[in-house]
């Protein structure tokens, strides 16, 4: 494993000029996509819910991101509203209840697949 990244959020974009849309968010996926430009084996580790849309799984696999570190829990995938106004100002609001956010963001090296435990970075 070259690099691993952490965290997955479904962002609900609230833009002043178009309807709300849901996109793959969180720093983990964006960093993973960027690292794939320079590294062959990039993994993503996070706790997600069974509600993680199929298009997310497909997108990650199409980008050759190793998804073995995505643990599906009995809690929902993290969701946040990203509100942008004409100023432009940005606001972040968790749509997922606080205790679920804490549980889904918790990390443990023991919970990682063996290949994820000794990355270069």
N, CA, C and O atoms as CSV, one atom per row, in Angstrom:
chain,resi,resn,atom,element,x,y,z
A,1,UNK,N,N,0.853,-1.177,0.000
A,1,UNK,CA,C,0.000,0.000,0.000
A,1,UNK,C,C,0.896,1.235,0.000
A,1,UNK,O,O,1.796,1.370,0.829
A,2,UNK,N,N,0.631,2.124,-0.939
A,2,UNK,CA,C,1.410,3.359,-0.982
A,2,UNK,C,C,0.877,4.388,0.017
A,2,UNK,O,O,1.626,4.890,0.855
A,3,UNK,N,N,-0.407,4.696,-0.072
A,3,UNK,CA,C,-1.006,5.717,0.788
A,3,UNK,C,C,-2.417,5.309,1.194
A,3,UNK,O,O,-3.136,4.657,0.437
A,4,UNK,N,N,-2.794,5.708,2.401
A,4,UNK,CA,C,-4.185,5.557,2.809
A,4,UNK,C,C,-4.717,6.927,3.239
A,4,UNK,O,O,-3.973,7.786,3.712
A,5,UNK,N,N,-5.999,7.096,3.062
A,5,UNK,CA,C,-6.696,8.328,3.429
A,5,UNK,C,C,-7.916,7.933,4.232
A,5,UNK,O,O,-8.403,6.807,4.134
A,6,UNK,N,N,-8.403,8.867,5.026
A,6,UNK,CA,C,-9.504,8.570,5.942
A,6,UNK,C,C,-10.673,9.511,5.727
A,6,UNK,O,O,-10.496,10.689,5.419
A,7,UNK,N,N,-11.874,8.967,5.894
A,7,UNK,CA,C,-13.086,9.762,5.935
A,7,UNK,C,C,-13.882,9.789,4.650
A,7,UNK,O,O,-13.330,9.970,3.564
A,8,UNK,N,N,-15.184,9.607,4.782
A,8,UNK,CA,C,-16.123,9.715,3.668
A,8,UNK,C,C,-17.356,10.450,4.181
A,8,UNK,O,O,-17.902,10.106,5.229
A,9,UNK,N,N,-17.779,11.442,3.450
A,9,UNK,CA,C,-18.991,12.193,3.763
A,9,UNK,C,C,-19.782,12.378,2.477
A,9,UNK,O,O,-19.198,12.562,1.410
A,10,UNK,N,N,-21.076,12.333,2.568
A,10,UNK,CA,C,-21.918,12.723,1.444
A,10,UNK,C,C,-22.298,14.180,1.680
A,10,UNK,O,O,-23.009,14.501,2.633
A,11,UNK,N,N,-21.823,15.045,0.812
A,11,UNK,CA,C,-22.089,16.473,0.946
A,11,UNK,C,C,-23.314,16.869,0.138
A,11,UNK,O,O,-23.431,16.541,-1.043
A,12,UNK,N,N,-24.215,17.573,0.787
A,12,UNK,CA,C,-25.391,18.142,0.133
A,12,UNK,C,C,-25.022,19.584,-0.201
A,12,UNK,O,O,-24.984,20.439,0.683
A,13,UNK,N,N,-24.750,19.851,-1.476
A,13,UNK,CA,C,-24.348,21.186,-1.895
A,13,UNK,C,C,-25.565,22.076,-2.057
A,13,UNK,O,O,-26.495,21.754,-2.797
A,14,UNK,N,N,-25.547,23.183,-1.364
A,14,UNK,CA,C,-26.630,24.168,-1.420
A,14,UNK,C,C,-26.045,25.420,-2.055
A,14,UNK,O,O,-25.441,26.250,-1.377
A,15,UNK,N,N,-26.231,25.545,-3.371
A,15,UNK,CA,C,-25.672,26.664,-4.141
A,15,UNK,C,C,-26.779,27.650,-4.485
A,15,UNK,O,O,-27.925,27.242,-4.675
A,16,UNK,N,N,-26.462,28.942,-4.570
A,16,UNK,CA,C,-27.512,29.920,-4.831
A,16,UNK,C,C,-28.122,29.837,-6.229
A,16,UNK,O,O,-29.206,30.378,-6.448
A,17,UNK,N,N,-27.462,29.178,-7.178
A,17,UNK,CA,C,-27.915,29.221,-8.569
A,17,UNK,C,C,-28.413,27.888,-9.121
A,17,UNK,O,O,-28.756,27.803,-10.300
A,18,UNK,N,N,-28.460,26.847,-8.292
A,18,UNK,CA,C,-28.936,25.555,-8.796
A,18,UNK,C,C,-29.529,24.736,-7.664
A,18,UNK,O,O,-29.295,25.045,-6.496
A,19,UNK,N,N,-30.294,23.695,-7.983
A,19,UNK,CA,C,-30.895,22.853,-6.941
A,19,UNK,C,C,-29.820,22.106,-6.146
A,19,UNK,O,O,-28.712,21.868,-6.627
A,20,UNK,N,N,-30.183,21.752,-4.928
A,20,UNK,CA,C,-29.260,20.985,-4.093
A,20,UNK,C,C,-28.891,19.680,-4.793
A,20,UNK,O,O,-29.720,19.057,-5.457
A,21,UNK,N,N,-27.629,19.281,-4.630
A,21,UNK,CA,C,-27.200,17.988,-5.158
A,21,UNK,C,C,-26.272,17.330,-4.148
A,21,UNK,O,O,-25.649,18.007,-3.330
A,22,UNK,N,N,-26.186,16.028,-4.210
A,22,UNK,CA,C,-25.360,15.255,-3.295
A,22,UNK,C,C,-24.107,14.802,-4.038
A,22,UNK,O,O,-24.179,14.251,-5.136
A,23,UNK,N,N,-22.950,15.050,-3.406
A,23,UNK,CA,C,-21.667,14.670,-3.999
A,23,UNK,C,C,-20.830,13.935,-2.957
A,23,UNK,O,O,-21.093,14.030,-1.759
A,24,UNK,N,N,-19.843,13.217,-3.414
A,24,UNK,CA,C,-18.908,12.541,-2.525
A,24,UNK,C,C,-18.000,13.588,-1.916
A,24,UNK,O,O,-17.319,14.320,-2.634
A,25,UNK,N,N,-17.987,13.662,-0.600
A,25,UNK,CA,C,-17.193,14.682,0.078
A,25,UNK,C,C,-16.249,14.083,1.100
A,25,UNK,O,O,-16.044,12.871,1.168
A,26,UNK,N,N,-15.696,14.959,1.872
A,26,UNK,CA,C,-14.695,14.564,2.854
A,26,UNK,C,C,-13.318,14.634,2.216
A,26,UNK,O,O,-13.167,14.428,1.012
A,27,UNK,N,N,-12.338,14.921,3.019
A,27,UNK,CA,C,-10.974,15.052,2.499
A,27,UNK,C,C,-10.375,13.742,2.014
A,27,UNK,O,O,-9.487,13.741,1.162
A,28,UNK,N,N,-10.860,12.619,2.555
A,28,UNK,CA,C,-10.292,11.318,2.182
A,28,UNK,C,C,-10.406,11.000,0.706
A,28,UNK,O,O,-9.394,10.708,0.069
A,29,UNK,N,N,-11.618,11.045,0.133
A,29,UNK,CA,C,-11.736,10.725,-1.289
A,29,UNK,C,C,-10.986,11.702,-2.192
A,29,UNK,O,O,-10.338,11.285,-3.152
A,30,UNK,N,N,-11.070,13.006,-1.891
A,30,UNK,CA,C,-10.394,13.977,-2.748
A,30,UNK,C,C,-8.885,13.768,-2.728
A,30,UNK,O,O,-8.229,13.840,-3.767
A,31,UNK,N,N,-8.342,13.509,-1.548
A,31,UNK,CA,C,-6.901,13.249,-1.443
A,31,UNK,C,C,-6.540,11.958,-2.165
A,31,UNK,O,O,-5.521,11.889,-2.852
A,32,UNK,N,N,-7.375,10.936,-2.011
A,32,UNK,CA,C,-7.113,9.655,-2.680
A,32,UNK,C,C,-7.095,9.824,-4.196
A,32,UNK,O,O,-6.219,9.281,-4.869
A,33,UNK,N,N,-8.062,10.577,-4.742
A,33,UNK,CA,C,-8.087,10.790,-6.193
A,33,UNK,C,C,-6.809,11.486,-6.651
A,33,UNK,O,O,-6.238,11.125,-7.680
A,34,UNK,N,N,-6.364,12.477,-5.893
A,34,UNK,CA,C,-5.137,13.185,-6.247
A,34,UNK,C,C,-3.905,12.304,-6.148
A,34,UNK,O,O,-3.041,12.345,-7.023
A,35,UNK,N,N,-3.815,11.508,-5.094
A,35,UNK,CA,C,-2.656,10.635,-4.916
A,35,UNK,C,C,-2.556,9.573,-5.995
A,35,UNK,O,O,-1.461,9.108,-6.309
A,36,UNK,N,N,-3.685,9.185,-6.564
A,36,UNK,CA,C,-3.653,8.175,-7.633
A,36,UNK,C,C,-2.881,8.665,-8.851
A,36,UNK,O,O,-2.473,7.857,-9.685
A,37,UNK,N,N,-2.676,9.968,-8.967
A,37,UNK,CA,C,-1.865,10.493,-10.075
A,37,UNK,C,C,-0.407,10.086,-9.941
A,37,UNK,O,O,0.299,9.997,-10.945
A,38,UNK,N,N,0.066,9.834,-8.705
A,38,UNK,CA,C,1.475,9.551,-8.458
A,38,UNK,C,C,1.739,8.199,-7.823
A,38,UNK,O,O,2.891,7.773,-7.742
A,39,UNK,N,N,0.703,7.518,-7.375
A,39,UNK,CA,C,0.902,6.246,-6.682
A,39,UNK,C,C,-0.071,5.203,-7.225
A,39,UNK,O,O,-1.208,5.515,-7.577
A,40,UNK,N,N,0.396,3.971,-7.285
A,40,UNK,CA,C,-0.418,2.882,-7.826
A,40,UNK,C,C,-1.440,2.325,-6.843
A,40,UNK,O,O,-2.543,1.947,-7.240
A,41,UNK,N,N,-1.081,2.274,-5.566
A,41,UNK,CA,C,-1.966,1.613,-4.601
A,41,UNK,C,C,-2.360,2.599,-3.507
A,41,UNK,O,O,-1.611,2.827,-2.557
A,42,UNK,N,N,-3.538,3.175,-3.655
A,42,UNK,CA,C,-4.078,4.147,-2.705
A,42,UNK,C,C,-5.351,3.560,-2.109
A,42,UNK,O,O,-6.221,3.074,-2.831
A,43,UNK,N,N,-5.448,3.611,-0.796
A,43,UNK,CA,C,-6.617,3.071,-0.116
A,43,UNK,C,C,-7.397,4.144,0.616
A,43,UNK,O,O,-6.866,5.199,0.964
A,44,UNK,N,N,-8.654,3.856,0.840
A,44,UNK,CA,C,-9.544,4.747,1.569
A,44,UNK,C,C,-10.131,3.962,2.733
A,44,UNK,O,O,-10.681,2.877,2.547
A,45,UNK,N,N,-10.010,4.522,3.945
A,45,UNK,CA,C,-10.526,3.874,5.145
A,45,UNK,C,C,-11.542,4.795,5.804
A,45,UNK,O,O,-11.273,5.976,6.022
A,46,UNK,N,N,-12.700,4.250,6.114
A,46,UNK,CA,C,-13.744,5.017,6.778
A,46,UNK,C,C,-14.845,4.066,7.210
A,46,UNK,O,O,-14.960,2.943,6.719
A,47,UNK,N,N,-15.643,4.548,8.137
A,47,UNK,CA,C,-16.866,3.840,8.496
A,47,UNK,C,C,-17.985,4.489,7.709
A,47,UNK,O,O,-18.171,5.705,7.757
A,48,UNK,N,N,-18.728,3.669,6.985
A,48,UNK,CA,C,-19.839,4.152,6.166
A,48,UNK,C,C,-21.070,3.303,6.476
A,48,UNK,O,O,-20.969,2.237,7.083
A,49,UNK,N,N,-22.214,3.788,6.055
A,49,UNK,CA,C,-23.441,3.036,6.244
A,49,UNK,C,C,-23.786,2.232,5.010
A,49,UNK,O,O,-23.196,2.417,3.945
A,50,UNK,N,N,-24.749,1.333,5.164
A,50,UNK,CA,C,-25.244,0.562,4.023
A,50,UNK,C,C,-25.928,1.475,3.017
A,50,UNK,O,O,-26.205,1.067,1.889
A,51,UNK,N,N,-26.202,2.721,3.428
A,51,UNK,CA,C,-26.841,3.694,2.548
A,51,UNK,C,C,-25.857,4.400,1.611
A,51,UNK,O,O,-26.264,5.270,0.841
A,52,UNK,N,N,-24.565,4.041,1.663
A,52,UNK,CA,C,-23.604,4.650,0.741
A,52,UNK,C,C,-24.018,4.266,-0.682
A,52,UNK,O,O,-24.060,3.081,-1.013
A,53,UNK,N,N,-24.320,5.252,-1.519
A,53,UNK,CA,C,-24.860,4.941,-2.850
A,53,UNK,C,C,-23.908,4.112,-3.720
A,53,UNK,O,O,-22.685,4.198,-3.609
A,54,UNK,N,N,-24.518,3.316,-4.580
A,54,UNK,CA,C,-23.739,2.482,-5.499
A,54,UNK,C,C,-22.815,3.312,-6.370
A,54,UNK,O,O,-21.722,2.858,-6.707
A,55,UNK,N,N,-23.231,4.532,-6.749
A,55,UNK,CA,C,-22.389,5.351,-7.619
A,55,UNK,C,C,-21.083,5.739,-6.932
A,55,UNK,O,O,-20.078,5.973,-7.604
A,56,UNK,N,N,-21.087,5.810,-5.590
A,56,UNK,CA,C,-19.846,6.115,-4.874
A,56,UNK,C,C,-18.886,4.943,-4.985
A,56,UNK,O,O,-17.713,5.121,-5.313
A,57,UNK,N,N,-19.390,3.738,-4.709
A,57,UNK,CA,C,-18.548,2.540,-4.829
A,57,UNK,C,C,-17.978,2.436,-6.248
A,57,UNK,O,O,-16.790,2.169,-6.427
A,58,UNK,N,N,-18.824,2.647,-7.244
A,58,UNK,CA,C,-18.389,2.539,-8.638
A,58,UNK,C,C,-17.329,3.578,-8.967
A,58,UNK,O,O,-16.352,3.273,-9.651
A,59,UNK,N,N,-17.512,4.792,-8.492
A,59,UNK,CA,C,-16.557,5.870,-8.775
A,59,UNK,C,C,-15.194,5.558,-8.151
A,59,UNK,O,O,-14.158,5.720,-8.796
A,60,UNK,N,N,-15.203,5.110,-6.896
A,60,UNK,CA,C,-13.948,4.775,-6.226
A,60,UNK,C,C,-13.226,3.637,-6.950
A,60,UNK,O,O,-12.015,3.695,-7.161
A,61,UNK,N,N,-13.974,2.616,-7.323
A,61,UNK,CA,C,-13.346,1.482,-8.020
A,61,UNK,C,C,-12.849,1.888,-9.406
A,61,UNK,O,O,-11.784,1.445,-9.835
A,62,UNK,N,N,-13.607,2.722,-10.105
A,62,UNK,CA,C,-13.174,3.187,-11.432
A,62,UNK,C,C,-11.877,3.988,-11.340
A,62,UNK,O,O,-11.078,3.994,-12.276
A,63,UNK,N,N,-11.670,4.665,-10.210
A,63,UNK,CA,C,-10.449,5.442,-9.998
A,63,UNK,C,C,-9.334,4.577,-9.413
A,63,UNK,O,O,-8.263,5.087,-9.083
A,64,UNK,N,N,-9.577,3.277,-9.284
A,64,UNK,CA,C,-8.620,2.324,-8.713
A,64,UNK,C,C,-8.235,2.669,-7.275
A,64,UNK,O,O,-7.081,2.507,-6.878
A,65,UNK,N,N,-9.204,3.142,-6.506
A,65,UNK,CA,C,-9.009,3.372,-5.080
A,65,UNK,C,C,-9.369,2.075,-4.358
A,65,UNK,O,O,-10.447,1.523,-4.579
A,66,UNK,N,N,-8.489,1.591,-3.512
A,66,UNK,CA,C,-8.735,0.363,-2.759
A,66,UNK,C,C,-9.785,0.650,-1.688
A,66,UNK,O,O,-9.556,1.468,-0.797
A,67,UNK,N,N,-10.917,-0.008,-1.772
A,67,UNK,CA,C,-12.029,0.233,-0.851
A,67,UNK,C,C,-12.104,-0.802,0.274
A,67,UNK,O,O,-13.084,-0.835,1.019
A,68,UNK,N,N,-11.081,-1.643,0.399
A,68,UNK,CA,C,-11.102,-2.666,1.447
A,68,UNK,C,C,-11.152,-2.051,2.843
A,68,UNK,O,O,-11.552,-2.720,3.796
A,69,UNK,N,N,-10.755,-0.795,2.974
A,69,UNK,CA,C,-10.780,-0.126,4.266
A,69,UNK,C,C,-12.108,0.531,4.599
A,69,UNK,O,O,-12.240,1.142,5.660
A,70,UNK,N,N,-13.094,0.419,3.718
A,70,UNK,CA,C,-14.416,0.980,4.002
A,70,UNK,C,C,-15.233,-0.064,4.756
A,70,UNK,O,O,-15.599,-1.102,4.205
A,71,UNK,N,N,-15.511,0.225,6.015
A,71,UNK,CA,C,-16.265,-0.691,6.868
A,71,UNK,C,C,-17.718,-0.244,6.911
A,71,UNK,O,O,-18.020,0.872,7.333
A,72,UNK,N,N,-18.609,-1.115,6.474
A,72,UNK,CA,C,-20.039,-0.804,6.486
A,72,UNK,C,C,-20.571,-1.118,7.881
A,72,UNK,O,O,-20.475,-2.250,8.355
A,73,UNK,N,N,-21.136,-0.095,8.533
A,73,UNK,CA,C,-21.669,-0.237,9.884
A,73,UNK,C,C,-23.200,-0.208,9.847
A,73,UNK,O,O,-23.807,-0.064,8.786
A,74,UNK,N,N,-23.798,-0.346,11.005
A,74,UNK,CA,C,-25.258,-0.263,11.093
A,74,UNK,C,C,-25.725,1.185,11.282
A,74,UNK,O,O,-26.905,1.429,11.530
A,75,UNK,N,N,-24.807,2.134,11.164
A,75,UNK,CA,C,-25.148,3.561,11.253
A,75,UNK,C,C,-25.164,4.146,9.849
A,75,UNK,O,O,-24.596,3.553,8.932
A,76,UNK,N,N,-25.801,5.298,9.663
A,76,UNK,CA,C,-25.815,5.907,8.325
A,76,UNK,C,C,-24.469,6.521,7.956
A,76,UNK,O,O,-23.664,6.869,8.819
A,77,UNK,N,N,-24.251,6.640,6.659
A,77,UNK,CA,C,-23.080,7.356,6.151
A,77,UNK,C,C,-23.190,8.817,6.583
A,77,UNK,O,O,-24.281,9.386,6.624
A,78,UNK,N,N,-22.051,9.409,6.901
A,78,UNK,CA,C,-22.043,10.810,7.311
A,78,UNK,C,C,-22.551,11.698,6.180
A,78,UNK,O,O,-22.216,11.497,5.013
A,79,UNK,N,N,-23.363,12.680,6.547
A,79,UNK,CA,C,-23.892,13.657,5.590
A,79,UNK,C,C,-23.747,15.050,6.190
A,79,UNK,O,O,-23.922,15.255,7.391
A,80,UNK,N,N,-23.422,15.998,5.318
A,80,UNK,CA,C,-23.300,17.390,5.745
A,80,UNK,C,C,-23.820,18.301,4.646
A,80,UNK,O,O,-23.690,18.006,3.458
A,81,UNK,N,N,-24.413,19.415,5.064
A,81,UNK,CA,C,-24.842,20.428,4.100
A,81,UNK,C,C,-23.703,21.437,3.963
A,81,UNK,O,O,-23.199,21.978,4.947
A,82,UNK,N,N,-23.320,21.669,2.714
A,82,UNK,CA,C,-22.323,22.691,2.396
A,82,UNK,C,C,-23.073,23.816,1.708
A,82,UNK,O,O,-23.463,23.699,0.546
A,83,UNK,N,N,-23.273,24.908,2.435
A,83,UNK,CA,C,-24.072,26.026,1.926
A,83,UNK,C,C,-23.135,27.121,1.426
A,83,UNK,O,O,-22.238,27.572,2.138
A,84,UNK,N,N,-23.365,27.530,0.196
A,84,UNK,CA,C,-22.600,28.614,-0.411
A,84,UNK,C,C,-23.581,29.725,-0.753
A,84,UNK,O,O,-24.655,29.462,-1.293
A,85,UNK,N,N,-23.215,30.973,-0.440
A,85,UNK,CA,C,-24.099,32.073,-0.823
A,85,UNK,C,C,-23.384,32.951,-1.841
A,85,UNK,O,O,-22.250,32.668,-2.227
A,86,UNK,N,N,-24.039,33.998,-2.268
A,86,UNK,CA,C,-23.511,34.846,-3.338
A,86,UNK,C,C,-22.305,35.666,-2.900
A,86,UNK,O,O,-21.663,36.272,-3.758
A,87,UNK,N,N,-21.963,35.720,-1.627
A,87,UNK,CA,C,-20.896,36.596,-1.118
A,87,UNK,C,C,-19.474,36.328,-1.626
A,87,UNK,O,O,-18.840,37.350,-1.887
A,88,UNK,N,N,-18.887,35.235,-1.807
A,88,UNK,CA,C,-19.277,33.862,-1.468
A,88,UNK,C,C,-18.825,33.491,-0.052
A,88,UNK,O,O,-17.651,33.617,0.295
A,89,UNK,N,N,-19.745,33.050,0.721
A,89,UNK,CA,C,-19.496,32.521,2.060
A,89,UNK,C,C,-19.853,31.040,2.035
A,89,UNK,O,O,-20.727,30.614,1.279
A,90,UNK,N,N,-19.172,30.263,2.865
A,90,UNK,CA,C,-19.455,28.825,2.928
A,90,UNK,C,C,-19.813,28.465,4.354
A,90,UNK,O,O,-19.176,28.924,5.303
A,91,UNK,N,N,-20.838,27.641,4.499
A,91,UNK,CA,C,-21.218,27.137,5.806
A,91,UNK,C,C,-21.307,25.624,5.780
A,91,UNK,O,O,-21.751,25.035,4.793
A,92,UNK,N,N,-20.884,24.996,6.867
A,92,UNK,CA,C,-20.917,23.535,7.000
A,92,UNK,C,C,-21.867,23.196,8.136
A,92,UNK,O,O,-21.763,23.761,9.225
A,93,UNK,N,N,-22.802,22.268,7.886
A,93,UNK,CA,C,-23.747,21.832,8.912
A,93,UNK,C,C,-23.897,20.326,8.811
A,93,UNK,O,O,-24.297,19.804,7.770
A,94,UNK,N,N,-23.578,19.628,9.891
A,94,UNK,CA,C,-23.794,18.184,9.903
A,94,UNK,C,C,-25.282,17.889,9.802
A,94,UNK,O,O,-26.085,18.495,10.512
A,95,UNK,N,N,-25.653,16.975,8.935
A,95,UNK,CA,C,-27.027,16.496,8.835
A,95,UNK,C,C,-27.205,15.199,9.626
A,95,UNK,O,O,-28.326,14.770,9.897
A,96,UNK,N,N,-26.098,14.593,9.984
A,96,UNK,CA,C,-26.069,13.361,10.756
A,96,UNK,C,C,-26.008,13.737,12.244
A,96,UNK,O,O,-25.278,14.660,12.605
A,97,UNK,N,N,-26.755,13.048,13.114
A,97,UNK,CA,C,-26.709,13.357,14.545
A,97,UNK,C,C,-25.290,13.225,15.122
A,97,UNK,O,O,-24.510,12.370,14.702
A,98,UNK,N,N,-24.983,14.082,16.085
A,98,UNK,CA,C,-23.651,14.126,16.695
A,98,UNK,C,C,-23.078,12.797,17.146
A,98,UNK,O,O,-21.929,12.498,16.824
A,99,UNK,N,N,-23.840,11.974,17.888
A,99,UNK,CA,C,-23.284,10.686,18.316
A,99,UNK,C,C,-22.912,9.777,17.137
A,99,UNK,O,O,-21.947,9.017,17.218
A,100,UNK,N,N,-23.672,9.859,16.053
A,100,UNK,CA,C,-23.353,9.055,14.871
A,100,UNK,C,C,-22.089,9.585,14.209
A,100,UNK,O,O,-21.256,8.804,13.749
A,101,UNK,N,N,-21.939,10.911,14.156
A,101,UNK,CA,C,-20.721,11.512,13.595
A,101,UNK,C,C,-19.509,10.999,14.354
A,101,UNK,O,O,-18.534,10.555,13.747
A,102,UNK,N,N,-19.566,11.058,15.678
A,102,UNK,CA,C,-18.439,10.595,16.502
A,102,UNK,C,C,-18.131,9.126,16.261
A,102,UNK,O,O,-16.968,8.746,16.122
A,103,UNK,N,N,-19.168,8.300,16.211
A,103,UNK,CA,C,-18.966,6.859,16.017
A,103,UNK,C,C,-18.391,6.560,14.639
A,103,UNK,O,O,-17.502,5.719,14.509
A,104,UNK,N,N,-18.888,7.242,13.607
A,104,UNK,CA,C,-18.429,6.965,12.249
A,104,UNK,C,C,-17.014,7.524,12.013
A,104,UNK,O,O,-16.276,6.989,11.185
A,105,UNK,N,N,-16.634,8.577,12.717
A,105,UNK,CA,C,-15.293,9.152,12.542
A,105,UNK,C,C,-14.223,8.465,13.392
A,105,UNK,O,O,-13.033,8.699,13.183
A,106,UNK,N,N,-14.623,7.629,14.338
A,106,UNK,CA,C,-13.658,6.940,15.193
A,106,UNK,C,C,-12.736,6.071,14.344
A,106,UNK,O,O,-13.164,5.437,13.379
A,107,UNK,N,N,-11.458,6.057,14.725
A,107,UNK,CA,C,-10.471,5.274,13.970
A,107,UNK,C,C,-9.719,4.339,14.892
A,107,UNK,O,O,-9.512,4.629,16.070
A,108,UNK,N,N,-9.316,3.219,14.335
A,108,UNK,CA,C,-8.517,2.253,15.068
A,108,UNK,C,C,-7.646,1.494,14.078
A,108,UNK,O,O,-8.143,0.944,13.096
A,109,UNK,N,N,-6.348,1.467,14.342
A,109,UNK,CA,C,-5.437,0.722,13.460
A,109,UNK,C,C,-5.797,-0.750,13.433
A,109,UNK,O,O,-5.617,-1.410,12.410
A,110,UNK,N,N,-6.301,-1.276,14.536
A,110,UNK,CA,C,-6.681,-2.693,14.620
A,110,UNK,C,C,-7.813,-3.007,13.654
A,110,UNK,O,O,-7.896,-4.124,13.143
A,111,UNK,N,N,-8.690,-2.034,13.397
A,111,UNK,CA,C,-9.834,-2.262,12.513
A,111,UNK,C,C,-9.458,-2.211,11.033
A,111,UNK,O,O,-10.256,-2.596,10.179
A,112,UNK,N,N,-8.258,-1.742,10.725
A,112,UNK,CA,C,-7.833,-1.654,9.326
A,112,UNK,C,C,-7.463,-3.023,8.772
A,112,UNK,O,O,-6.948,-3.866,9.506
A,113,UNK,N,N,-7.718,-3.257,7.484
A,113,UNK,CA,C,-7.226,-4.487,6.862
A,113,UNK,C,C,-5.703,-4.525,6.942
A,113,UNK,O,O,-5.073,-3.468,6.942
A,114,UNK,N,N,-5.095,-5.699,7.009
A,114,UNK,CA,C,-3.640,-5.791,7.148
A,114,UNK,C,C,-2.866,-4.959,6.107
A,114,UNK,O,O,-1.862,-4.337,6.454
A,115,UNK,N,N,-3.302,-4.939,4.872
A,115,UNK,CA,C,-2.584,-4.180,3.833
A,115,UNK,C,C,-2.592,-2.682,4.094
A,115,UNK,O,O,-1.759,-1.957,3.550
A,116,UNK,N,N,-3.521,-2.206,4.921
A,116,UNK,CA,C,-3.649,-0.790,5.226
A,116,UNK,C,C,-2.801,-0.368,6.427
A,116,UNK,O,O,-2.755,0.817,6.756
A,117,UNK,N,N,-2.143,-1.300,7.075
A,117,UNK,CA,C,-1.438,-0.984,8.321
A,117,UNK,C,C,0.014,-0.543,8.149
A,117,UNK,O,O,0.643,-0.125,9.121
A,118,UNK,N,N,0.547,-0.625,6.961
A,118,UNK,CA,C,1.943,-0.234,6.761
A,118,UNK,C,C,2.108,0.548,5.450
A,118,UNK,O,O,2.919,0.164,4.608
A,119,UNK,N,N,1.365,1.620,5.269
A,119,UNK,CA,C,1.506,2.397,4.032
A,119,UNK,C,C,2.765,3.253,4.083
A,119,UNK,O,O,3.361,3.450,5.142
A,120,UNK,N,N,3.155,3.756,2.919
A,120,UNK,CA,C,4.260,4.728,2.870
A,120,UNK,C,C,3.811,6.046,3.478
A,120,UNK,O,O,4.607,6.782,4.061
A,121,UNK,N,N,2.532,6.329,3.334
A,121,UNK,CA,C,2.043,7.606,3.871
A,121,UNK,C,C,0.549,7.582,4.041
A,121,UNK,O,O,-0.038,8.571,4.482
